[in-house]
Amino acid sequence: MEEAAVAEKIDEPREETLPAEQQKLLFVRLNKPERWQHTVFMGCFIVLAVTGFMLKIPEDIVQKLGGFGETVFFIRSLLHRIAGTVMILTAIYHLFYLVFHPAGRRWLFDMLPRPKDLFDLVHNMLYFINVKKEPPEFDRFSYKHKMEYGALILGTTLMSVTGLLLWSEWRWSKFILDISALVHGMEAVLACLAIIVWHMYDIHFKFHKSPVDDVWITGVIDEEEMKEEHLLHYRKIMADPRLQEIYIKRENQ
């Protein structure tokens, strides 16, 4: 019996582990804290956009719904406030993350604008019109990422401040509330357009990433994509063992 069991064990297919140098390299773009921040923020944004633009529904349509309409809009108001509160708390957490977490400090340092970003912008424009033969070599974050991140910070600040003013309307004058409502509404439209036209197009709707880029779920990209989109960062990582510990994962890890 024992011999049969041993023979059965030997016959079982074994998983072959390739040597480290032959394993596919994956490069970390978002770690776990960054992925959950993105996910929570994305969820809040969707809820806020839907519940916010519901206010644009004509009043006569709402009145025709009677009590059902009142219930729906009560839930709408509640969801909007909850999502807004969670988004503000996530933004506050992100600030602490940038200051106190080593990965957050690296994120902040790499996201700071540099003269190279301006040169990359000009270089890219010249590449688009065939004046330059090759695109610029981007670091961890390109000028596009930095512009989008800056817009996110500014937009979140404006929406948070004006939202809180509107939420505590009994404390403020009509002038302040009117300005807050105007800014809040205009920024909401701008933010939605930025996500749909800019973020979705630039990050997700690319032929080689169809239907969407899953980096916000997995946190990693392969070596080919790393070379194509972040060649300068790739070279820095491959030249520095300390960066390799941070940014490289083997396929079986």
Backbone hydrogen bonds in HBPLUS format (Angstrom, degrees):
<---DONOR---> <-ACCEPTOR-->    atom                        ^
c    i                          cat <-CA-CA->   ^        H-A-AA   ^      H-
h    n   atom  resd res      DA  || num        DHA   H-A  angle D-A-AA Bond
n    s   type  num  typ     dist DA aas  dist angle  dist       angle   num
A0005-ALA N   A0001-MET O   2.99 MM   4  6.29 155.1  2.05 148.7 155.5     1
A0006-VAL N   A0002-GLU O   2.93 MM   4  6.20 155.2  1.99 147.8 154.6     2
A0007-ALA N   A0003-GLU O   2.90 MM   4  6.13 159.9  1.94 147.7 153.2     3
A0008-GLU N   A0004-ALA O   2.85 MM   4  6.06 150.1  1.94 143.9 152.3     4
A0009-LYS N   A0005-ALA O   2.99 MM   4  6.20 149.3  2.08 142.3 150.3     5
A0010-ILE N   A0006-VAL O   3.00 MM   4  6.30 150.5  2.09 147.0 154.9     6
A0011-ASP N   A0007-ALA O   3.05 MM   4  6.27 148.9  2.15 142.5 150.5     7
A0012-GLU N   A0009-LYS O   3.27 MM   3  5.30 142.5  2.42  94.8 105.1     8
A0022-GLN N   A0019-PRO O   2.86 MM   3  5.40 149.3  1.95 116.8 126.5     9
A0023-GLN N   A0020-ALA O   3.27 MM   3  5.30 154.4  2.34 101.8 109.3    10
A0251-GLU N   A0024-LYS O   3.05 MM 227  5.35 128.6  2.32 154.1 164.8    11
A0026-LEU N   A0249-LYS O   2.80 MM 223  5.04 154.2  1.86 162.5 167.8    12
A0249-LYS N   A0026-LEU O   2.73 MM 223  5.04 163.1  1.76 155.6 158.0    13
A0027-PHE N   A0221-ILE O   2.78 MM 194  5.34 171.3  1.78 164.2 166.0    14
A0221-ILE N   A0027-PHE O   2.96 MM 194  5.34 148.4  2.06 139.0 148.1    15
A0028-VAL N   A0247-TYR O   2.71 MM 219  4.83 159.9  1.75 138.3 145.4    16
A0029-ARG N   A0219-GLY O   2.75 MM 190  5.51 169.5  1.76 155.7 159.4    17
A0030-LEU N   A0219-GLY O   3.11 MM 189  4.49 168.3  2.12 125.9 128.0    18
A0035-ARG N   A0031-ASN O   2.89 MM   4  6.12 148.5  1.99 154.0 164.1    19
A0036-TRP N   A0032-LYS O   3.00 MM   4  6.27 163.2  2.03 160.6 163.7    20
A0037-GLN N   A0033-PRO O   3.06 MM   4  6.18 152.0  2.14 140.8 148.9    21
A0038-HIS N   A0034-GLU O   3.03 MM   4  6.17 158.8  2.07 140.9 146.5    22
A0039-THR N   A0035-ARG O   2.91 MM   4  6.13 158.9  1.96 147.9 153.8    23
A0040-VAL N   A0036-TRP O   2.92 MM   4  6.03 169.8  1.93 150.5 152.9    24
A0041-PHE N   A0037-GLN O   2.92 MM   4  5.98 164.3  1.95 148.9 154.1    25
A0042-MET N   A0038-HIS O   2.82 MM   4  5.92 156.8  1.87 146.7 153.6    26
A0043-GLY N   A0039-THR O   2.94 MM   4  6.15 162.2  1.97 149.0 153.6    27
A0044-CYS N   A0040-VAL O   2.94 MM   4  6.18 162.8  1.97 152.2 156.8    28
A0045-PHE N   A0041-PHE O   2.88 MM   4  6.05 157.0  1.94 147.9 154.7    29
A0046-ILE N   A0042-MET O   3.04 MM   4  6.31 161.0  2.08 152.8 156.5    30
A0047-VAL N   A0043-GLY O   3.12 MM   4  6.37 167.7  2.14 151.4 154.4    31
A0048-LEU N   A0044-CYS O   2.84 MM   4  5.98 166.0  1.86 155.1 159.5    32
A0049-ALA N   A0045-PHE O   2.85 MM   4  5.99 157.0  1.91 149.1 155.6    33
A0050-VAL N   A0046-ILE O   3.02 MM   4  6.20 169.9  2.03 153.8 156.0    34
A0051-THR N   A0047-VAL O   2.92 MM   4  5.99 170.9  1.93 156.0 158.3    35
A0052-GLY N   A0048-LEU O   2.80 MM   4  5.56 141.8  1.94 135.8 146.6    36
A0053-PHE N   A0049-ALA O   3.03 MM   4  6.04 169.5  2.04 146.5 149.4    37
A0055-LEU N   A0052-GLY O   3.15 MM   3  5.91 161.3  2.19 116.5 121.4    38
A0056-LYS N   A0053-PHE O   3.03 MM   3  5.43 159.5  2.08 109.1 115.6    39
A0057-ILE N   A0054-MET O   3.07 MM   3  5.55 165.3  2.09 113.8 117.8    40
A0061-ILE N   A0058-PRO O   3.15 MM   3  5.62 134.3  2.36 108.5 119.4    41
A0062-VAL N   A0058-PRO O   3.39 MM   4  6.81 155.0  2.46 145.5 152.3    42
A0063-GLN N   A0059-GLU O   2.86 MM   4  6.12 160.7  1.90 156.8 162.1    43
A0064-LYS N   A0060-ASP O   3.15 MM   4  6.26 145.8  2.27 135.2 142.9    44
A0065-LEU N   A0062-VAL O   3.04 MM   3  5.31 141.4  2.19 103.2 114.4    45
A0066-GLY N   A0063-GLN O   3.07 MM   3  5.35 153.6  2.14 105.9 114.0    46
A0070-GLU N   A0066-GLY O   3.25 MM   4  6.68 152.7  2.33 145.8 153.4    47
A0071-THR N   A0067-GLY O   3.00 MM   4  6.28 156.6  2.06 149.8 155.6    48
A0072-VAL N   A0068-PHE O   2.93 MM   4  6.18 163.5  1.96 152.6 157.1    49
A0073-PHE N   A0069-GLY O   2.96 MM   4  6.15 160.9  2.00 150.0 154.7    50
A0074-PHE N   A0070-GLU O   2.91 MM   4  6.08 136.8  2.10 139.8 151.7    51
A0075-ILE N   A0071-THR O   2.99 MM   4  6.27 162.1  2.02 153.0 156.8    52
A0076-ARG N   A0072-VAL O   2.84 MM   4  6.07 150.9  1.92 142.4 152.0    53
A0077-SER N   A0073-PHE O   3.04 MM   4  6.07 158.5  2.08 135.2 139.7    54
A0078-LEU N   A0074-PHE O   3.03 MM   4  6.29 157.7  2.08 146.1 152.4    55
A0079-LEU N   A0075-ILE O   2.84 MM   4  6.05 169.3  1.85 157.9 160.2    56
A0080-HIS N   A0076-ARG O   2.93 MM   4  6.07 155.5  1.99 147.8 155.0    57
A0081-ARG N   A0077-SER O   3.11 MM   4  6.32 158.5  2.16 145.9 150.7    58
A0082-ILE N   A0078-LEU O   2.98 MM   4  6.24 160.2  2.02 151.8 157.8    59
A0083-ALA N   A0079-LEU O   2.88 MM   4  5.99 172.3  1.89 153.1 155.6    60
A0084-GLY N   A0080-HIS O   2.94 MM   4  6.00 155.1  2.01 141.9 149.5    61
A0085-THR N   A0081-ARG O   2.93 MM   4  6.07 156.1  1.99 145.0 151.0    62
A0086-VAL N   A0082-ILE O   2.95 MM   4  6.22 164.7  1.98 155.5 159.3    63
A0087-MET N   A0083-ALA O   2.91 MM   4  6.07 155.5  1.97 146.3 153.4    64
A0088-ILE N   A0084-GLY O   3.00 MM   4  6.22 158.1  2.05 147.0 152.4    65
A0089-LEU N   A0085-THR O   2.97 MM   4  6.22 161.7  2.00 151.6 156.6    66
A0090-THR N   A0086-VAL O   2.87 MM   4  6.06 152.1  1.95 145.9 153.9    67
A0091-ALA N   A0087-MET O   2.91 MM   4  6.14 153.5  1.98 147.1 154.3    68
A0092-ILE N   A0088-ILE O   2.92 MM   4  6.23 153.3  2.00 147.7 155.0    69
A0093-TYR N   A0089-LEU O   2.88 MM   4  6.14 158.5  1.93 146.0 152.1    70
A0094-HIS N   A0090-THR O   2.86 MM   4  6.10 152.9  1.93 144.6 152.5    71
A0095-LEU N   A0091-ALA O   3.07 MM   4  6.42 147.5  2.18 143.4 151.1    72
A0096-PHE N   A0092-ILE O   3.14 MM   4  6.53 160.1  2.18 151.7 156.2    73
A0097-TYR N   A0093-TYR O   2.78 MM   4  6.05 154.0  1.84 152.0 160.8    74
A0098-LEU N   A0094-HIS O   2.90 MM   4  6.15 152.4  1.98 147.8 153.9    75
A0099-VAL N   A0095-LEU O   3.20 MM   4  6.47 141.8  2.36 141.1 150.8    76
A0099-VAL N   A0096-PHE O   3.17 MM   3  5.18 125.9  2.47  94.2 108.0    77
A0100-PHE N   A0096-PHE O   2.81 MM   4  5.84 173.8  1.82 162.7 164.5    78
A0101-HIS N   A0097-TYR O   3.15 MM   4  5.13 153.2  2.22 127.5 133.4    79
A0104-GLY N   A0101-HIS O   2.95 MM   3  4.93 117.5  2.35  97.0 113.7    80
A0105-ARG N   A0101-HIS O   2.86 MM   4  6.20 152.3  1.94 158.6 166.7    81
A0106-ARG N   A0102-PRO O   3.01 MM   4  6.31 151.6  2.10 143.8 151.7    82
A0107-TRP N   A0103-ALA O   2.93 MM   4  6.15 154.8  2.00 141.4 148.5    83
A0108-LEU N   A0104-GLY O   2.93 MM   4  6.20 162.2  1.96 149.9 153.7    84
A0109-PHE N   A0105-ARG O   2.92 MM   4  6.09 163.8  1.95 147.4 152.0    85
A0110-ASP N   A0106-ARG O   2.88 MM   4  6.02 165.7  1.90 153.6 157.6    86
A0111-MET N   A0107-TRP O   2.91 MM   4  5.99 132.8  2.14 141.9 155.0    87
A0111-MET N   A0108-LEU O   3.23 MM   3  5.06 130.0  2.50  91.1 104.4    88
A0112-LEU N   A0109-PHE O   3.39 MM   3  5.50 153.7  2.46 100.3 107.6    89
A0117-ASP N   A0114-ARG O   2.93 MM   3  5.54 143.9  2.06 116.7 126.0    90
A0118-LEU N   A0115-PRO O   3.08 MM   3  5.52 127.4  2.37 108.4 120.2    91
A0119-PHE N   A0115-PRO O   3.29 MM   4  6.72 159.3  2.34 149.7 155.4    92
A0120-ASP N   A0116-LYS O   2.75 MM   4  5.96 153.9  1.81 151.0 158.9    93
A0121-LEU N   A0117-ASP O   2.93 MM   4  6.15 150.3  2.02 142.2 149.8    94
A0122-VAL N   A0118-LEU O   3.10 MM   4  6.42 165.1  2.13 151.6 154.1    95
A0123-HIS N   A0119-PHE O   2.82 MM   4  5.96 163.4  1.84 149.5 155.2    96
A0124-ASN N   A0120-ASP O   2.78 MM   4  5.89 158.0  1.82 147.6 153.3    97
A0125-MET N   A0121-LEU O   3.04 MM   4  6.30 157.0  2.09 147.6 153.4    98
A0126-LEU N   A0122-VAL O   3.00 MM   4  6.29 156.9  2.05 151.4 157.6    99
A0127-TYR N   A0123-HIS O   2.84 MM   4  6.12 142.0  1.99 143.1 154.9   100
A0128-PHE N   A0124-ASN O   2.90 MM   4  6.19 150.5  1.98 147.9 155.1   101
A0131-VAL N   A0126-LEU O   2.78 MM   5  5.02 147.8  1.88 164.6 157.7   102
A0132-LYS N   A0126-LEU O   3.20 MM   6  5.46 158.0  2.25 104.0 106.5   103
A0130-ASN N   A0127-TYR O   3.08 MM   3  4.97 161.2  2.11 108.1 109.1   104
A0232-LEU N   A0138-PHE O   3.02 MM  94  5.44 131.0  2.27 135.9 143.3   105
A0146-LYS N   A0142-SER O   3.10 MM   4  6.45 160.3  2.14 153.8 159.4   106
A0147-MET N   A0143-TYR O   2.97 MM   4  6.11 154.7  2.04 143.5 150.0   107
A0148-GLU N   A0144-LYS O   2.99 MM   4  6.15 159.8  2.03 147.0 152.7   108
A0149-TYR N   A0145-HIS O   2.84 MM   4  6.02 156.1  1.90 147.9 154.9   109
A0150-GLY N   A0146-LYS O   2.92 MM   4  6.05 157.6  1.97 143.8 149.9   110
A0151-ALA N   A0147-MET O   2.94 MM   4  6.15 154.1  2.01 143.6 150.9   111
A0152-LEU N   A0148-GLU O   2.87 MM   4  6.12 147.4  1.98 142.4 151.9   112
A0153-ILE N   A0149-TYR O   2.98 MM   4  6.30 157.4  2.03 149.6 154.5   113
A0154-LEU N   A0150-GLY O   3.00 MM   4  6.22 171.0  2.01 152.7 154.9   114
A0155-GLY N   A0151-ALA O   2.79 MM   4  5.82 164.1  1.82 147.9 153.4   115
A0156-THR N   A0152-LEU O   2.86 MM   4  5.89 163.1  1.88 147.8 152.8   116
A0157-THR N   A0153-ILE O   3.02 MM   4  6.14 157.9  2.07 146.2 152.3   117
A0158-LEU N   A0154-LEU O   2.99 MM   4  6.23 167.3  2.01 153.8 156.8   118
A0159-MET N   A0155-GLY O   2.92 MM   4  6.06 169.0  1.93 153.5 157.0   119
A0160-SER N   A0156-THR O   2.89 MM   4  5.89 154.3  1.95 143.2 150.7   120
A0161-VAL N   A0157-THR O   2.97 MM   4  6.11 172.5  1.98 155.1 157.0   121
A0162-THR N   A0158-LEU O   2.98 MM   4  6.04 169.5  1.99 153.5 156.2   122
A0163-GLY N   A0159-MET O   2.87 MM   4  5.64 146.0  1.99 132.7 143.3   123
A0164-LEU N   A0160-SER O   2.98 MM   4  6.09 157.2  2.03 145.7 151.0   124
A0165-LEU N   A0161-VAL O   3.04 MM   4  6.29 152.0  2.12 146.3 154.4   125
A0166-LEU N   A0162-THR O   2.99 MM   4  6.21 158.1  2.04 146.9 152.1   126
A0167-TRP N   A0163-GLY O   2.90 MM   4  6.07 143.9  2.03 141.8 152.5   127
A0168-SER N   A0164-LEU O   3.07 MM   4  6.24 146.3  2.19 142.2 149.3   128
A0171-ARG N   A0168-SER O   3.05 MM   3  5.93 168.2  2.06 128.4 132.3   129
A0172-TRP N   A0169-GLU O   3.23 MM   3  5.59 159.6  2.27 113.2 118.5   130
A0177-LEU N   A0173-SER O   3.09 MM   4  6.37 162.3  2.12 152.1 157.4   131
A0178-ASP N   A0174-LYS O   2.83 MM   4  5.98 157.0  1.88 151.7 157.7   132
A0179-ILE N   A0175-PHE O   3.03 MM   4  6.26 163.6  2.06 150.8 154.9   133
A0180-SER N   A0176-ILE O   2.89 MM   4  6.02 158.9  1.94 146.6 153.3   134
A0181-ALA N   A0177-LEU O   2.86 MM   4  6.00 160.5  1.90 148.1 153.1   135
A0182-LEU N   A0178-ASP O   3.02 MM   4  6.18 157.3  2.07 145.2 151.3   136
A0183-VAL N   A0179-ILE O   2.92 MM   4  6.14 171.5  1.93 156.3 158.2   137
A0184-HIS N   A0180-SER O   2.79 MM   4  5.83 162.2  1.82 150.0 156.1   138
A0185-GLY N   A0181-ALA O   2.98 MM   4  6.02 160.8  2.01 143.1 148.2   139
A0186-MET N   A0182-LEU O   2.97 MM   4  6.13 166.4  1.99 152.3 156.3   140
A0187-GLU N   A0183-VAL O   2.87 MM   4  5.88 162.7  1.90 150.6 155.9   141
A0188-ALA N   A0184-HIS O   3.04 MM   4  6.10 144.6  2.17 137.2 146.6   142
A0189-VAL N   A0185-GLY O   3.17 MM   4  6.47 157.8  2.22 147.5 151.8   143
A0190-LEU N   A0186-MET O   2.99 MM   4  6.23 164.1  2.02 148.9 153.7   144
A0191-ALA N   A0187-GLU O   2.78 MM   4  5.90 157.5  1.83 146.9 153.1   145
A0192-CYS N   A0188-ALA O   3.05 MM   4  6.23 162.2  2.08 147.5 151.8   146
A0193-LEU N   A0189-VAL O   2.99 MM   4  6.21 160.7  2.03 150.8 156.4   147
A0194-ALA N   A0190-LEU O   2.87 MM   4  6.06 152.8  1.95 146.0 154.0   148
A0195-ILE N   A0191-ALA O   2.97 MM   4  6.22 154.3  2.04 148.2 154.4   149
A0196-ILE N   A0192-CYS O   2.95 MM   4  6.14 169.7  1.96 152.3 155.2   150
A0197-VAL N   A0193-LEU O   2.77 MM   4  5.62 162.5  1.80 149.3 154.8   151
A0198-TRP N   A0194-ALA O   2.93 MM   4  5.02 137.5  2.11 118.4 131.7   152
A0199-HIS N   A0194-ALA O   2.93 MM   5  6.39 158.1  1.98 154.2 160.3   153
A0200-MET N   A0195-ILE O   2.81 MM   5  5.93 162.0  1.84 161.9 165.9   154
A0202-ASP N   A0198-TRP O   2.80 MM   4  5.78 167.2  1.81 156.2 160.7   155
A0203-ILE N   A0199-HIS O   2.87 MM   4  5.68 157.8  1.92 149.4 155.4   156
A0204-HIS N   A0200-MET O   2.90 MM   4  5.06 135.7  2.10 120.8 134.7   157
A0205-PHE N   A0200-MET O   2.80 MM   5  6.08 163.9  1.82 157.8 162.5   158
A0206-LYS N   A0204-HIS O   2.79 MM   2  5.70 139.6  1.95 105.5  94.2   159
A0209-LYS N   A0206-LYS O   2.89 MM   3  5.24 158.1  1.94 114.3 121.5   160
A0217-ILE N   A0214-ASP O   2.89 MM   3  5.34 155.0  1.95 112.2 120.6   161
A0218-THR N   A0214-ASP O   2.93 MM   4  6.21 167.5  1.94 162.5 164.2   162
A0219-GLY N   A0215-VAL O   2.65 MM   4  4.59 136.1  1.84 117.3 131.8   163
A0226-MET N   A0222-ASP O   3.01 MM   4  6.22 153.9  2.08 148.9 157.2   164
A0227-LYS N   A0223-GLU O   2.96 MM   4  6.19 157.6  2.01 150.3 154.8   165
A0228-GLU N   A0224-GLU O   3.03 MM   4  6.24 152.9  2.10 143.0 151.0   166
A0229-GLU N   A0225-GLU O   2.91 MM   4  5.99 162.4  1.94 154.2 157.1   167
A0230-HIS N   A0226-MET O   2.81 MM   4  5.21 148.5  1.91 137.8 146.3   168
A0234-TYR N   A0230-HIS O   2.88 MM   4  6.10 156.3  1.94 155.3 163.3   169
A0235-ARG N   A0231-LEU O   2.97 MM   4  6.24 158.7  2.02 151.2 155.5   170
A0236-LYS N   A0232-LEU O   3.11 MM   4  6.37 155.6  2.17 144.3 150.8   171
A0237-ILE N   A0233-HIS O   2.95 MM   4  6.19 160.0  1.99 152.5 157.5   172
A0238-MET N   A0234-TYR O   2.98 MM   4  6.22 168.1  2.00 156.4 159.0   173
A0239-ALA N   A0235-ARG O   3.11 MM   4  6.16 130.1  2.37 138.2 150.0   174
A0239-ALA N   A0236-LYS O   3.29 MM   3  5.24 136.8  2.49  93.4 105.2   175
A0240-ASP N   A0237-ILE O   3.16 MM   3  5.31 158.0  2.21 106.5 113.3   176
A0243-LEU N   A0240-ASP O   3.08 MM   3  5.44 122.0  2.44 107.4 120.6   177
A0244-GLN N   A0240-ASP O   3.08 MM   4  6.41 147.4  2.19 148.2 158.3   178
A0245-GLU N   A0241-PRO O   3.11 MM   4  6.41 146.1  2.23 142.5 149.4   179
A0246-ILE N   A0243-LEU O   3.10 MM   3  5.09 126.4  2.40  94.1 107.9   180
A0247-TYR N   A0243-LEU O   2.84 MM   4  5.97 168.1  1.86 160.8 163.4   181
A0248-ILE N   A0244-GLN O   3.04 MM   4  5.13 152.5  2.11 134.5 137.3   182
A0253-GLN N   A0250-ARG O   3.02 MM   3  5.33 165.3  2.04 116.3 120.0   183
